[in-house]
Amino acid sequence: MSAYKSCPCPKSSPWGAIQDKRELAPGIWSVSTAGHGGVKLSRERNAAVPAYMRAEGGWYEEDCQWSIAAVVHPIGFTRTIKIEGKPDRTEMEIAHETLRNWFPDWFETFCGIRIEPGQSIVRDQQIFNRDNRSNYVVTAAWGDWAHWVPEGKVGVVAKRASDHTEKWFLVDKAIYGQRFVIDLTRDTEITKPERP
């Protein structure tokens, strides 16, 4: 028998009027609205969430925060998720992955597991930002279809976080990629183009 009692589902949520609802376990509701959704925990269930990751009011949105409710109250998240062409996964596997990716500090504290590089989207971005604070990192790019970008090049604007300086460069299309860091010895600095 659950230590938690069932509670009525609210009629509205932080995302608007509730259109669909499902009680996952006593005191745990999954809700959806016209535009979004999430998980609603009862007062008692929400009080069991550690303060450092507790949402005021017990609402946890469906993209990332739901994972907080799931790892604290796994009884409500026991389904196996089937996605065509991929191995079946449990809701708890997905919850742990989501918490690790988007809330790495909370994941480490709650689960007692140290995250290694490559295991968390947010943590990897934090490491990248720290390691490149004094470098120019691309914030926007234009292909050689732009009037000011020569064929075989990518025109970019890059920012240095340490002093918020912004500069424009041309880089070789063949080497350009995500999270691109400017190499001042390789990439060509240019004047900001008119009407980029």
Residue pairs with C-beta under 8 A, 6 or more apart in sequence:
2 25
2 26
2 27
2 75
4 25
4 26
4 27
4 42
4 44
4 45
5 26
5 27
5 42
5 44
6 23
6 26
6 27
7 26
7 27
7 42
9 18
9 21
9 23
9 29
9 31
9 40
10 18
10 29
10 31
10 40
11 17
11 18
12 18
13 31
13 33
13 37
13 38
13 40
13 59
14 38
14 57
14 59
14 61
15 33
15 35
15 36
15 37
15 38
15 61
16 33
16 34
16 35
16 36
17 33
17 34
18 31
18 32
18 33
19 32
19 33
19 34
20 31
20 32
20 37
21 29
21 30
21 31
21 32
22 29
22 30
23 29
23 30
24 30
24 39
24 76
24 77
25 73
25 75
25 76
26 42
27 41
27 42
27 44
27 45
28 39
28 40
28 41
28 42
28 45
28 69
28 73
28 75
28 76
29 39
29 40
30 37
30 38
30 39
31 37
31 38
31 39
31 40
32 62
36 61
36 62
37 61
37 62
38 59
38 60
38 61
38 62
38 65
38 66
39 59
39 60
39 62
39 65
39 66
39 69
39 70
39 76
40 58
40 59
40 60
41 49
41 58
41 60
41 69
41 73
42 58
43 58
45 58
45 69
45 72
45 73
46 54
46 55
46 57
46 58
47 54
48 72
48 73
49 55
49 68
49 69
49 72
50 72
50 109
50 110
52 106
52 109
53 68
53 103
53 106
53 110
55 65
55 68
60 66
60 68
60 69
64 98
64 101
64 102
64 103
66 95
66 98
67 94
67 95
67 96
67 98
67 99
67 102
67 103
68 99
68 103
68 106
69 76
69 77
70 76
70 77
70 91
70 92
70 95
71 92
71 95
71 96
71 99
71 110
71 111
72 110
74 92
74 95
77 91
77 92
77 95
78 90
78 91
78 92
79 90
79 91
80 88
80 89
80 90
80 91
81 88
81 89
81 90
81 91
81 94
82 88
83 89
96 107
96 111
99 106
99 107
99 110
99 111
100 107
100 115
100 119
100 120
101 120
101 121
101 122
102 120
102 121
102 122
103 122
104 115
104 120
104 122
104 123
104 126
107 113
107 115
107 120
108 114
108 115
115 123
117 123
117 124
117 127
118 124
128 179
129 161
132 161
132 181
133 160
133 161
133 162
134 160
134 161
134 162
135 160
135 181
135 182
136 158
136 159
136 160
136 165
136 167
136 169
136 181
136 182
136 184
137 158
137 159
137 160
137 161
137 179
137 180
137 181
137 182
138 156
138 157
138 158
138 179
138 180
138 181
138 182
139 157
139 158
139 159
139 166
140 156
140 157
141 154
141 155
141 156
141 157
141 176
141 180
142 148
142 149
142 154
142 155
142 156
142 196
143 149
143 154
143 155
143 173
144 150
144 151
144 152
144 153
144 154
144 173
146 155
146 193
146 196
147 193
147 195
148 155
148 193
148 194
148 196
149 155
149 170
150 170
152 172
152 173
152 174
153 170
153 171
153 172
153 173
154 170
154 171
154 172
154 173
154 176
155 168
155 169
155 170
155 190
155 193
155 196
156 168
156 169
156 170
156 171
156 176
156 180
156 182
157 166
157 167
157 168
157 169
157 192
157 196
158 166
158 167
158 168
158 169
158 180
158 182
159 165
159 166
160 166
160 167
167 182
167 189
168 189
168 190
168 191
168 192
168 193
169 182
169 187
169 188
169 189
169 190
170 187
170 188
170 190
171 180
171 182
171 186
171 187
171 188
